[in-house]
């Protein structure tokens, strides 16, 4: 998803080796996420939509959005270890 790459670049705008490594690690992780997970990240964090509106865009319920979001966050947290 194009917007995710732009978002990642904004998050790691400082030019230093540590940020470049983190960005590459995050890009690899996001590449392993399903299309649904990537779309959820895009709508929630790039577009700033709430869970309800994200669910409408994805055709899923708000509780399902929140469940997927928790799963995504857990996976990203494990990467930091």
C-alpha positions as CSV (number, residue, x, y, z in Angstrom):
1,X,0.0,0.0,0.0
2,X,1.5,3.3,-1.1
3,X,0.4,5.3,1.9
4,X,2.2,3.0,4.4
5,X,5.5,3.7,2.8
6,X,4.9,7.5,3.0
7,X,3.8,7.1,6.6
8,X,6.9,5.2,7.5
9,X,9.1,7.8,5.9
10,X,7.5,10.5,8.0
11,X,7.9,8.5,11.2
12,X,11.6,8.1,10.6
13,X,12.4,11.4,9.0
14,X,15.8,11.8,10.7
15,X,18.6,10.6,8.6
16,X,20.7,8.3,10.8
17,X,21.6,4.6,10.6
18,X,19.5,3.5,13.6
19,X,16.3,5.0,12.1
20,X,17.1,3.5,8.6
21,X,17.5,0.1,10.3
22,X,14.2,0.5,12.2
23,X,12.4,1.6,9.0
24,X,13.7,-1.4,7.0
25,X,12.7,-3.8,9.9
26,X,9.2,-2.2,10.0
27,X,8.8,-2.4,6.2
28,X,9.7,-6.1,6.3
29,X,7.3,-6.7,9.1
30,X,4.5,-4.9,7.3
31,X,5.2,-6.9,4.2
32,X,4.3,-10.0,6.1
33,X,0.9,-8.6,7.2
34,X,-2.2,-9.6,5.4
35,X,-3.9,-7.1,3.0
36,X,-6.6,-6.6,5.7
37,X,-4.0,-5.8,8.3
38,X,-2.2,-3.4,6.0
39,X,-5.4,-1.7,5.1
40,X,-6.4,-1.3,8.7
41,X,-3.0,0.3,9.5
42,X,-3.5,2.6,6.5
43,X,-7.0,3.8,7.6
44,X,-6.3,4.0,11.3
45,X,-2.9,5.6,11.3
46,X,-2.3,7.2,8.0
47,X,-5.9,8.5,7.4
48,X,-6.6,8.9,11.1
49,X,-10.0,7.1,10.9
50,X,-11.7,5.7,14.0
51,X,-12.5,2.0,14.5
52,X,-16.0,2.3,13.3
53,X,-15.2,4.1,10.1
54,X,-12.3,1.8,9.4
55,X,-14.7,-1.1,9.8
56,X,-17.0,0.4,7.3
57,X,-14.2,0.9,4.8
58,X,-13.1,-2.7,5.3
59,X,-16.5,-4.2,5.5
60,X,-16.0,-5.6,9.0
61,X,-17.3,-4.7,12.5
62,X,-15.7,-2.3,14.9
63,X,-14.9,-5.1,17.4
64,X,-13.2,-7.0,14.5
65,X,-11.1,-3.9,13.7
66,X,-10.1,-3.6,17.3
67,X,-9.1,-7.3,17.4
68,X,-7.0,-7.1,14.3
69,X,-5.4,-3.9,15.6
70,X,-4.4,-5.6,18.9
71,X,-2.9,-8.4,16.9
72,X,-0.9,-6.0,14.7
73,X,0.3,-4.1,17.7
74,X,1.4,-7.3,19.5
75,X,3.3,-8.5,16.4
76,X,5.1,-5.1,16.2
77,X,5.9,-5.1,19.9
78,X,7.5,-8.6,19.5
79,X,9.8,-7.1,16.8
80,X,11.2,-4.6,19.3
81,X,12.5,-7.3,21.6
